[in-house]
């Protein structure tokens, strides 16, 4: 494949939102990247073009059978105007793992990173500079073959779009409230829970809607077989600090392998704090709460980074954690990880990549 990326610049530019007025995922930059796939050509025609609607056949398979995957990462603007990416190769590796699960052809990860960097260079003026803001990056792939048959598509589009964002939760680093879900399940081992595919999230909306009606920001999913073991929060992995020990559910074939999760485990290990990756039941967490040993709980993910959890709703009982306040460990992790991402702290792990300007 000729992997030279053609660039067509937009003749008109959008009005940029104020950095202090950003909502998450509501604004999009002037350009986008597209790469096409045909069975007899492979991936081809890489290009950056003006941001625009897609034209797809009504029978495109993505609409009918959900063959799609996506990723999420961010570009950060430092105080000295450097642009940084955080572990983008991990995102492209995971994208290809999702591709394998959804029978989508894998993409050239080096080309994907190069396209991403060039797209950011084209739209770098969109990166917000207010505290806590960033440029959210959404790579995704959709099946485009017009065919009403349950089989892998023979054509696809790989697209990257950019979105300046503020905080994912209006609460910011302040603790959020989580409802433990008992009626619905998110995924089971052997399913698609480890892939970032749209159906996982569509299937979670009903539980999220019910939780929101009760005043809760997210749901905590239990395993789909025994409805006993904790898996993850709606958009995050989860950690508990119980009697000084940090515990997170082990990857079991239905939990997303979070890149922020992986970074937190490495960071804690760097500090000499061990993390247990194992099965942990909601009953164990409840017993720790009753005994006064549940010290902290927090979610981790690209969008929110660290979200301290101040309250669980479990069997109609509210469990207040750390008096509803942000815990010391949660705050230290948030400050350190965001410090690395924005370039205000040293990066001993080589996670940070500088975007040439």
C-alpha positions in Angstrom: 0.0 0.0 0.0 1.1 3.6 -0.7 1.0 4.9 2.8 1.7 8.5 2.0 -1.1 10.5 3.6 -2.8 13.0 1.3 -4.0 16.3 3.0 -6.8 18.4 1.8 -7.3 21.5 4.0 -10.7 23.0 4.7 -11.6 26.3 3.0 -13.7 27.4 5.9 -12.9 27.0 9.6 -15.4 26.5 12.5 -15.7 28.9 15.4 -13.8 27.4 18.3 -15.6 27.1 21.7 -14.1 28.8 24.7 -11.9 26.5 26.8 -13.9 27.2 29.9 -17.2 26.3 28.2 -16.3 22.9 26.8 -18.6 19.9 27.2 -17.3 16.4 26.6 -17.7 15.1 23.0 -19.9 18.0 21.7 -17.4 19.9 19.5 -15.3 18.6 16.6 -12.3 20.0 14.8 -12.0 21.1 11.1 -10.4 17.9 9.8 -10.6 14.1 9.9 -8.5 11.1 8.8 -10.0 8.3 6.6 -8.5 5.0 5.5 -10.5 2.6 3.3 -10.5 -1.2 3.1 -11.5 -3.5 0.3 -11.0 -7.2 0.4 -9.0 -7.2 -2.8 -6.9 -4.1 -2.0 -6.4 -4.2 1.8 -6.2 -0.9 3.6 -5.6 2.0 1.1 -6.1 5.7 0.3 -5.0 7.3 3.6 -6.1 10.9 3.7 -6.8 13.9 5.9 -9.9 15.9 4.6 -12.3 18.5 6.0 -14.6 17.2 8.7 -17.8 16.2 7.0 -20.7 13.7 7.2 -20.2 10.2 5.9 -22.2 8.8 3.0 -23.0 5.1 3.6 -25.4 2.8 1.9 -28.6 2.1 4.0 -27.6 -1.5 3.9 -24.1 -0.9 5.2 -23.5 -3.8 7.6 -22.5 -1.6 10.5 -26.1 -0.4 10.8 -27.5 -3.9 10.9 -25.0 -6.2 12.6 -22.9 -3.8 14.7 -19.5 -4.6 13.3 -17.6 -1.6 14.6 -14.8 -0.8 17.1 -13.3 2.3 18.5 -10.6 3.8 20.8 -10.2 6.9 22.9 -7.1 8.8 23.8 -6.1 12.4 24.3 -3.5 15.1 23.2 -2.4 17.5 26.0 -1.0 21.0 25.7 1.7 21.8 28.2 2.4 25.2 29.8 5.3 25.7 27.4 3.1 24.9 24.4 4.4 21.3 23.8 1.8 18.8 22.6 1.9 15.4 24.2 0.2 12.0 23.6 -0.1 9.5 26.3 0.7 5.9 25.4 -0.9 6.0 21.9 0.7 2.7 20.8 -1.2 1.0 23.6 -4.4 2.3 22.1 -3.6 1.1 18.6 -2.6 -2.3 20.0 -5.9 -2.6 21.7 -7.7 -1.4 18.6 -6.3 -4.3 16.7 -7.2 -6.7 19.5 -10.8 -5.4 19.2 -10.5 -5.9 15.4 -9.6 -9.5 15.9 -12.6 -10.1 18.1 -15.0 -8.4 15.6 -13.5 -10.1 12.5 -12.2 -6.7 11.2 -8.9 -6.5 9.4 -6.1 -5.2 11.6 -4.6 -1.8 10.7 -0.9 -0.9 10.5 -0.3 0.6 13.9 2.6 2.7 12.8 0.5 4.2 10.0 -2.3 4.9 12.4 0.0 6.7 14.8 1.6 8.7 11.9 -1.9 9.7 10.7 -2.9 10.7 14.2 0.1 12.9 14.6 -0.4 14.6 11.2 -4.1 15.2 12.0 -3.2 16.8 15.3 -0.6 19.0 13.5 -3.2 20.2 11.1 -5.7 21.0 13.9 -3.3 21.8 16.7 -5.0 25.2 17.2 -8.0 23.3 18.6 -6.1 22.0 21.6 -7.6 23.8 24.6 -5.3 25.3 27.2 -7.5 25.7 30.3 -6.7 23.5 33.3 -8.1 20.0 32.9 -8.9 20.3 29.2 -7.5 18.3 26.3 -8.0 17.2 22.7 -9.9 13.9 22.8 -9.0 11.6 19.9 -11.6 9.0 18.6 -10.2 6.4 16.2 -13.0 4.0 15.0 -13.7 1.5 12.3 -17.1 0.8 10.7 -18.2 -2.0 8.3 -19.5 -0.4 5.1 -20.4 -3.3 2.7 -24.1 -3.0 1.6 -25.2 -6.6 2.5 -27.9 -7.9 4.7 -26.1 -11.1 5.7 -24.6 -12.1 9.0 -20.9 -12.4 8.0 -17.8 -10.2 8.2 -18.0 -7.2 5.9 -15.7 -7.0 2.9 -15.2 -3.2 3.1 -14.5 -0.8 6.0 -13.5 2.7 6.9 -11.0 3.6 9.6 -11.6 7.2 10.7 -10.0 9.5 13.3 -11.9 12.5 14.6 -10.8 15.1 17.2 -12.8 16.8 19.9 -11.7 19.5 22.4 -13.0 18.5 25.8 -13.4 19.6 29.3 -14.0 17.3 32.3 -15.9 14.1 31.6 -17.9 14.4 34.8 -19.2 17.7 36.0 -18.0 16.6 39.4 -14.4 16.7 38.1 -12.0 15.1 40.7 -14.7 15.3 43.3 -16.3 12.0 44.3 -19.1 10.6 42.2 -22.0 8.3 43.2 -22.3 4.8 41.7 -25.2 2.4 41.7 -24.5 -1.3 41.8 -26.4 -3.0 39.0 -28.2 -6.3 39.8 -30.8 -6.7 37.0 -28.8 -6.2 33.9 -25.3 -7.5 32.9 -22.7 -6.0 30.7 -20.7 -8.9 29.4 -19.6 -12.5 30.0 -16.3 -14.3 29.4 -16.2 -15.4 25.8 -18.3 -12.4 24.7 -17.2 -9.0 23.5 -16.5 -7.4 26.9 -12.8 -7.1 26.3 -13.3 -5.3 23.0 -14.2 -1.6 22.6 -17.2 -2.1 20.4 -20.4 -0.1 20.3 -22.8 -2.9 21.3 -21.2 -3.1 24.7 -22.1 0.4 25.4 -25.6 0.3 23.8 -26.4 -2.6 26.0 -25.5 -0.6 29.1 -27.7 2.4 28.4 -30.8 1.1 30.1 -29.1 0.5 33.4 -27.4 3.8 33.2 -30.7 5.5 32.6 -32.2 3.9 35.7 -29.2 4.9 37.8 -29.3 8.5 36.5 -33.0 8.7 37.5 -31.9 7.9 41.1 -29.2 10.5 41.0 -26.2 8.3 40.3 -23.4 9.1 37.8 -22.7 5.5 36.7 -23.4 1.9 37.4 -21.1 -0.8 38.8 -21.4 -4.0 36.8 -21.3 -7.4 38.4 -20.3 -10.6 36.5 -22.8 -12.0 34.1 -22.7 -15.6 35.4 -23.0 -15.4 39.1 -24.0 -11.7 39.5 -21.6 -11.6 42.4 -18.1 -10.5 41.3 -17.3 -6.9 40.5 -16.2 -6.2 36.9 -16.1 -2.5 36.0 -18.0 0.8 36.1 -19.9 1.9 33.0 -17.0 3.8 31.4 -14.1 2.9 33.7 -12.2 0.1 35.5 -12.4 0.2 39.3 -10.0 0.0 42.2 -10.6 -0.4 46.0 -8.4 0.4 48.9 -9.3 -2.0 51.7 -7.4 -2.0 54.9 -4.4 -0.6 53.2 -4.4 -3.0 50.3 -5.3 -1.9 46.7 -7.5 -4.4 44.8 -8.8 -4.4 41.3 -10.8 -7.0 39.5 -8.6 -9.3 37.4 -8.9 -9.4 33.6 -11.2 -12.4 33.0 -12.3 -12.2 29.4 -15.2 -9.8 30.0 -13.4 -6.8 31.5 -11.8 -4.1 29.3 -8.1 -4.0 29.5 -7.9 -0.3 30.4 -4.8 1.7 29.5 -5.3 4.0 32.5 -5.8 0.8 34.6 -2.5 -0.6 33.4 -0.8 2.8 34.1 -2.2 3.0 37.6 -0.9 -0.5 38.4 2.5 0.4 37.1 2.5 3.7 39.0 1.5 2.0 42.3 4.2 -0.6 41.8 6.7 2.2 41.2 5.7 3.6 44.6 6.1 0.3 46.3 2.4 -0.2 46.7 1.2 -3.6 45.7 -2.0 -4.2 43.8 -3.9 -7.4 43.9 -5.6 -8.3 40.6 -8.2 -10.9 41.6 -11.8 -11.7 41.8 -13.6 -9.5 44.4 -17.2 -9.8 45.2 -19.7 -7.1 46.1 -20.2 -8.9 49.4 -16.5 -8.5 50.2 -16.7 -4.8 49.5 -19.9 -4.5 51.6 -18.2 -6.4 54.5 -15.2 -4.1 54.3 -17.5 -1.1 54.4 -19.3 -2.5 57.5 -16.1 -3.2 59.3 -14.7 0.3 58.5 -11.9 -1.1 56.3 -13.2 0.2 52.9 -11.0 3.3 52.7 -11.2 4.4 49.1 -12.7 3.4 45.8 -12.0 5.0 42.4 -12.6 4.5 38.7 -9.9 4.8 36.0 -10.2 5.7 32.3 -9.0 7.9 29.6 -11.9 10.3 29.7 -12.1 11.0 33.4 -8.5 9.8 34.4 -9.4 9.1 38.0 -12.9 9.4 39.4 -13.1 9.0 43.2 -16.2 7.2 44.3 -17.9 8.7 47.3 -21.0 6.6 47.5 -22.3 3.2 46.4 -26.0 2.3 46.2 -26.3 -1.4 47.0 -29.5 -3.3 47.8 -31.2 0.0 48.6 -28.5 0.9 51.1 -26.1 3.8 50.6 -22.5 3.2 51.4 -20.6 6.4 52.0 -16.8 6.0 51.3 -14.3 8.2 53.1 -17.1 10.5 54.2 -17.8 11.2 50.6 -14.5 12.9 50.1 -11.6 12.3 47.7 -9.1 9.9 49.3 -5.4 10.6 49.6 -4.4 7.8 47.2 -6.9 8.8 44.6 -5.7 12.4 44.7 -2.0 11.4 44.5 -2.7 9.1 41.5 -4.7 11.8 39.7 -2.1 14.5 40.3 0.8 12.2 39.2 -0.9 10.8 36.1 -2.2 14.2 34.9 1.2 15.7 35.7 2.9 13.2 33.4 0.3 13.7 30.7 0.6 17.5 30.7 4.4 17.5 31.1 4.5 19.1 34.6 6.1 16.0 36.1 8.9 13.7 35.0 7.9 10.6 33.0 10.0 7.7 34.3 8.0 5.2 32.2 8.4 6.9 28.7 4.7 7.0 28.4 4.6 10.5 27.0 5.2 11.2 23.3 5.9 14.7 22.0 4.0 15.7 18.8 6.4 17.6 16.5 5.3 21.1 15.5 
